[in-house]
């Protein structure tokens, strides 16, 4: 994600968050979310996120039918929240699997990067939105207390931005 400052900021916000909640649509129309580990190692992946999934999984089946997905990231301790939406696809790229595979992934795919059940889910980000609060907890509480007293919404706390990456 190094082509622009926005992409770099997005990567900086999510790189330390181990799990993203991937939301996809079932055949009956309802939405379903699953925690997945983001496999990207650096901000050099363009506007794509990568996840390892099982070829036999419900995710793989649903993505083949409806590629629209959302991935939500949250780090409440640092007041960082990110939501990305885009198109998901199971891609066949052994070089990318080899590059991204870790010993942690081996717990689910004991055959390693060449495990026949290992599928690479690529999410091409079209839109992203993030909230990044930099004020201390004390400052946030003070602003909220002032809002309660005055009846006015709290002053802007942190940065909120929408990014169109498609």
C-alpha positions as CSV (number, residue, x, y, z in Angstrom):
1,X,0.0,0.0,0.0
2,X,2.9,2.3,-0.5
3,X,1.7,4.2,-3.6
4,X,0.1,7.0,-1.6
5,X,0.1,8.6,1.8
6,X,-3.5,7.4,2.4
7,X,-2.6,3.8,1.6
8,X,0.5,4.1,3.9
9,X,-1.7,5.5,6.7
10,X,-4.2,2.7,6.2
11,X,-1.5,0.1,6.5
12,X,0.0,1.8,9.5
13,X,-3.4,1.6,11.3
14,X,-3.9,-2.1,10.6
15,X,-0.5,-3.6,10.6
16,X,-0.4,-4.3,14.3
17,X,-3.9,-5.7,14.5
18,X,-3.6,-9.4,14.3
19,X,-7.2,-10.2,13.2
20,X,-9.7,-8.6,10.9
21,X,-13.4,-9.5,10.9
22,X,-14.2,-10.5,7.3
23,X,-17.9,-10.1,6.4
24,X,-19.4,-11.7,3.3
25,X,-22.9,-12.6,2.1
26,X,-24.4,-16.0,2.3
27,X,-26.5,-17.4,-0.6
28,X,-29.7,-16.7,1.4
29,X,-28.6,-13.0,1.7
30,X,-27.7,-12.7,5.3
31,X,-24.3,-11.4,6.3
32,X,-21.7,-13.5,8.1
33,X,-18.4,-12.4,9.7
34,X,-15.4,-14.5,10.5
35,X,-12.1,-13.5,12.2
36,X,-9.1,-14.0,9.9
37,X,-5.4,-13.2,10.2
38,X,-4.2,-10.6,7.8
39,X,-1.1,-12.1,6.0
40,X,0.4,-8.9,4.5
41,X,3.9,-8.4,5.7
42,X,4.5,-4.8,4.7
43,X,2.8,-1.9,2.9
44,X,4.0,-3.1,-0.4
45,X,0.9,-5.1,-1.4
46,X,-0.8,-2.2,-3.2
47,X,-4.5,-1.9,-2.2
48,X,-4.9,-5.7,-1.5
49,X,-5.2,-7.6,1.7
50,X,-4.4,-11.3,1.9
51,X,-5.8,-14.0,4.1
52,X,-5.3,-17.8,4.1
53,X,-8.6,-19.8,4.0
54,X,-9.6,-23.4,3.5
55,X,-10.5,-24.2,-0.1
56,X,-13.5,-26.2,1.3
57,X,-14.7,-23.3,3.5
58,X,-17.9,-21.5,3.5
59,X,-16.0,-18.3,2.8
60,X,-14.5,-19.7,-0.4
61,X,-18.0,-20.8,-1.6
62,X,-19.7,-17.5,-0.7
63,X,-16.9,-15.4,-2.3
64,X,-17.3,-17.3,-5.5
65,X,-21.0,-16.3,-5.6
66,X,-20.7,-12.7,-4.3
67,X,-17.3,-11.1,-4.1
68,X,-18.4,-8.1,-2.1
69,X,-16.7,-8.1,1.3
70,X,-15.9,-5.9,4.3
71,X,-13.0,-6.3,6.7
72,X,-13.2,-4.5,10.0
73,X,-10.2,-3.9,12.3
74,X,-10.3,-2.6,15.9
75,X,-7.6,-1.8,18.4
76,X,-9.7,-0.3,21.3
77,X,-6.6,0.2,23.5
78,X,-5.2,2.6,20.9
79,X,-8.6,3.9,19.8
80,X,-7.9,2.8,16.2
81,X,-10.7,1.5,14.0
82,X,-10.6,0.7,10.3
83,X,-13.3,-0.6,7.9
84,X,-12.4,-1.6,4.4
85,X,-14.7,-2.8,1.7
86,X,-13.9,-4.3,-1.7
87,X,-13.9,-7.4,-3.8
88,X,-12.7,-10.7,-2.6
89,X,-11.3,-13.5,-4.8
90,X,-9.5,-16.8,-4.3
91,X,-6.3,-16.5,-6.3
92,X,-3.8,-19.1,-7.3
93,X,-0.4,-17.6,-6.7
94,X,2.1,-20.1,-5.2
95,X,4.8,-17.4,-5.1
96,X,2.6,-15.2,-2.9
97,X,1.6,-18.2,-0.7
98,X,5.3,-19.1,-0.2
99,X,6.1,-15.4,0.7
100,X,3.2,-15.0,3.1
101,X,3.2,-18.4,4.8
102,X,4.3,-18.5,8.5
103,X,4.7,-21.2,11.1
104,X,1.5,-19.8,12.7
105,X,-0.4,-20.7,9.5
106,X,0.9,-24.3,9.7
107,X,-1.5,-24.9,12.6
108,X,-4.3,-24.8,10.1
109,X,-2.4,-26.0,7.0
110,X,0.0,-28.7,8.1
111,X,1.2,-29.2,4.6
112,X,2.7,-25.8,4.5
113,X,2.4,-23.3,1.7
114,X,1.8,-26.2,-0.8
115,X,-1.0,-27.7,1.4
116,X,-3.8,-28.7,-1.2
117,X,-6.4,-27.2,1.2
118,X,-4.7,-23.8,1.4
119,X,-6.4,-21.1,-0.6
120,X,-5.3,-17.4,-0.8
121,X,-8.0,-14.9,-0.4
122,X,-7.2,-11.6,-1.9
123,X,-9.3,-8.6,-1.0
124,X,-8.9,-5.7,-3.4
125,X,-9.8,-2.6,-1.4
126,X,-12.2,-0.1,-3.1
127,X,-13.2,2.0,-0.1
128,X,-11.8,2.4,3.4
129,X,-12.7,4.4,6.4
130,X,-10.8,4.9,9.6
131,X,-11.0,6.5,13.0
132,X,-7.7,7.3,14.8
133,X,-8.0,9.0,18.2
134,X,-4.7,10.4,19.3
135,X,-5.8,12.2,22.5
136,X,-5.1,10.6,25.8
137,X,-8.0,8.9,27.6
138,X,-8.0,11.7,30.2
139,X,-8.4,14.3,27.4
140,X,-11.2,12.2,25.8
141,X,-13.0,12.0,29.2
142,X,-12.6,15.8,29.7
143,X,-14.1,16.5,26.3
144,X,-17.0,14.1,26.9
145,X,-17.6,15.7,30.3
146,X,-17.6,19.1,28.8
147,X,-20.1,17.9,26.2
148,X,-22.4,16.6,28.9
149,X,-22.3,19.9,30.8
150,X,-22.7,22.1,27.7
151,X,-25.1,19.9,25.7
152,X,-22.9,20.3,22.7
153,X,-21.2,17.3,21.0
154,X,-17.6,16.7,22.0
155,X,-14.9,18.5,20.1
156,X,-13.4,16.5,17.3
157,X,-11.4,13.7,18.8
158,X,-8.8,12.3,16.5
159,X,-8.9,11.8,12.8
160,X,-11.7,10.3,10.8
161,X,-11.2,9.9,7.0
162,X,-12.8,8.0,4.1
163,X,-10.5,6.8,1.3
164,X,-11.6,5.7,-2.2
165,X,-8.9,3.4,-3.5
166,X,-10.5,1.9,-6.6
